[in-house]
């Protein structure tokens, strides 16, 4: 059975860059491209960033049980098709999912997918997340404010994940994510590498709780103060 790796993060945390880098470095990964009913943005292309489908088509796929997980976010559906897992298993590859906290919860709750490993990506703090969102220059002020509010809510789900990775320096984050994926893969194959496992364990939830507290507080304090 294929290993399933779930990666979630607030928008602007650098998740997409991390995923793109790791797909280049870790072999035998099948990446699931999500389906969505929202319209393409900027230079997005159908079948590259997402599969863009009509709402009626998405709901037909729901009725036919074609999704591993799906959720409605701000009036648009997002979902992971079962066919990606089937393809990964046929080809002897592992499945990498880039999904939000709702989708991750559905996967983790699925009794048929006990092997799913979840990784949550955090920014160093709220100020840095806001800086990254503004530097992208692709969202309106209203959208940036909404994303910051969403991030405050999403990060409270961190304790539901197996690993927490703070993305404060991209090269280090890539190495850490690579260690997690390879260590989990080797352990499940009965070929555990002690050094690799030790590097991955540094990012286990129980090992990083203390480091996370200042990050969490940077979001909670802003929310409590009513500021942006």
C-alpha positions in Angstrom: 0.0 0.0 0.0 1.2 3.5 -0.8 2.3 5.8 1.9 0.2 9.0 2.1 1.9 12.2 3.0 -0.4 15.2 3.9 1.0 18.7 3.9 -1.1 21.6 5.1 -0.3 25.3 5.8 -1.9 28.7 6.0 -1.7 30.6 2.7 1.7 32.4 2.4 3.6 29.9 4.6 5.7 28.8 1.6 4.0 25.4 1.2 3.8 25.4 -2.6 7.5 26.2 -2.9 8.4 23.5 -0.4 6.2 21.0 -2.2 7.7 21.9 -5.6 11.3 21.5 -4.3 10.5 18.2 -2.5 9.0 16.7 -5.7 12.3 17.3 -7.4 14.4 15.7 -4.7 12.4 12.8 -3.4 11.8 10.0 -6.0 8.6 7.9 -6.4 6.2 10.5 -5.3 2.8 10.8 -6.9 1.5 14.4 -6.5 -2.3 14.8 -6.3 -3.6 17.9 -8.1 -6.8 19.0 -6.4 -10.1 19.6 -8.1 -11.9 23.0 -7.5 -14.9 24.9 -8.7 -13.3 28.3 -8.3 -12.1 30.2 -11.4 -8.4 30.1 -12.4 -6.2 33.0 -11.1 -3.4 34.8 -13.0 -1.4 32.3 -14.9 -2.9 29.1 -13.4 -3.6 26.4 -15.9 -6.1 23.5 -15.8 -4.3 20.3 -14.8 -1.3 22.1 -13.5 -2.3 24.0 -10.3 -5.8 22.6 -10.2 -8.4 20.8 -12.2 -11.0 23.5 -12.7 -14.5 22.0 -13.0 -18.1 23.3 -12.9 -19.9 23.0 -9.6 -22.4 20.5 -11.1 -19.5 18.3 -12.2 -17.9 18.4 -8.7 -21.2 17.5 -7.1 -21.6 14.6 -9.5 -18.1 13.3 -8.5 -19.2 13.6 -4.8 -22.3 11.5 -5.4 -20.2 8.9 -7.2 -17.7 8.7 -4.3 -14.8 9.8 -6.4 -13.1 11.9 -3.7 -10.7 10.9 -0.9 -11.7 14.2 0.7 -13.5 17.3 -0.2 -14.6 20.6 1.4 -16.3 23.8 0.6 -14.2 26.9 1.3 -15.6 30.4 0.7 -18.3 29.1 -1.6 -16.0 26.9 -3.7 -15.4 23.2 -3.6 -11.9 21.7 -3.3 -11.2 17.9 -3.4 -8.7 15.1 -3.9 -9.7 12.5 -6.4 -9.4 8.8 -5.4 -7.8 8.0 -8.7 -4.5 9.5 -7.6 -4.2 7.0 -4.8 -5.1 4.2 -7.1 -2.5 5.3 -9.6 0.2 5.6 -6.9 -0.5 2.1 -5.7 -0.4 0.7 -9.2 3.0 2.2 -9.9 4.5 1.5 -6.5 4.8 5.2 -5.5 3.8 7.2 -2.5 1.1 9.9 -2.6 1.7 13.5 -1.7 -1.3 15.6 -0.8 -1.3 19.4 -0.6 -4.6 20.0 1.2 -6.2 22.2 3.9 -7.0 21.3 7.5 -10.5 20.2 6.6 -9.2 17.8 4.0 -6.5 16.5 6.3 -9.0 15.8 9.0 -11.1 13.7 6.6 -8.0 11.7 5.4 -6.9 11.0 9.0 -10.4 9.9 10.0 -10.6 7.5 7.2 -10.2 4.0 8.6 -9.0 2.7 5.2 -6.0 5.1 5.3 -4.3 4.5 8.6 -0.9 5.0 7.0 -1.4 8.8 6.3 1.4 10.9 7.8 0.5 14.6 8.3 2.8 17.6 8.3 1.8 21.2 9.1 3.9 24.1 7.8 4.1 27.2 9.9 5.5 30.7 9.2 8.0 32.0 11.8 5.4 34.4 13.1 2.4 36.5 12.0 4.4 39.5 10.9 6.4 37.4 8.5 3.3 35.7 7.1 1.8 39.2 6.5 5.0 40.3 4.8 5.0 37.3 2.5 1.3 37.8 1.6 1.9 41.4 0.7 5.1 40.7 -1.3 3.2 38.3 -3.6 1.2 41.3 -4.8 -1.6 39.2 -6.2 -4.3 39.8 -3.6 -6.4 42.8 -2.6 -6.2 44.3 0.9 -9.5 42.6 1.8 -8.2 39.2 0.7 -4.9 39.6 2.6 -6.9 40.5 5.8 -9.1 37.4 5.3 -6.1 35.2 4.8 -4.5 36.4 8.0 -7.7 35.7 9.9 -7.9 32.3 8.3 -4.3 31.6 9.3 -5.1 32.4 12.9 -7.9 29.9 12.9 -6.0 27.2 10.9 -2.9 27.1 13.1 -5.0 26.1 16.1 -5.3 22.7 14.4 -1.5 22.2 14.6 -1.9 19.5 17.4 -3.8 17.2 15.0 -0.6 16.8 12.9 2.2 14.3 13.3 5.0 16.8 12.4 5.2 20.6 12.6 7.7 22.3 10.3 8.5 26.0 10.9 9.5 27.4 7.5 11.9 30.2 8.5 14.7 29.3 6.1 13.8 27.5 2.9 16.9 25.3 2.3 16.7 24.0 5.9 13.0 23.4 5.6 13.5 21.4 2.4 16.0 19.2 4.1 13.7 18.7 7.1 10.8 17.8 4.9 12.9 15.4 2.9 14.1 13.7 6.1 10.5 13.3 7.3 9.3 11.7 4.1 12.3 9.4 3.6 12.4 8.4 7.3 8.7 7.4 7.3 9.0 5.6 4.0 12.0 3.6 5.2 10.5 2.8 8.6 7.4 1.4 7.0 9.5 -0.7 4.6 11.3 -2.2 7.6 14.5 -0.5 6.6 14.9 2.1 9.3 17.9 4.5 9.0 18.9 5.8 12.5 20.4 9.1 11.4 17.6 9.9 9.1 15.0 9.0 11.7 16.8 11.2 14.2 16.6 14.2 11.8 12.9 13.6 11.2 12.1 13.2 14.9 13.3 16.8 15.5 10.0 17.9 13.9 7.7 15.6 15.7 4.8 17.4 17.4 6.0 16.6 20.9 9.5 17.8 20.2 8.5 21.2 18.9 5.7 22.3 21.2 7.8 24.7 23.2 9.2 26.3 20.0 5.7 26.8 18.7 4.4 28.9 21.6 5.9 32.3 20.5 4.6 31.7 17.0 1.1 30.8 18.2 1.1 33.8 20.5 2.0 36.2 17.7 -1.3 35.2 16.0 -3.4 35.1 19.2 -2.3 38.4 20.5 -3.2 40.2 17.2 -6.5 38.5 17.1 -7.3 39.4 20.7 -6.3 43.0 20.0 -8.6 43.2 17.0 -5.8 44.4 14.8 -4.9 43.1 11.4 
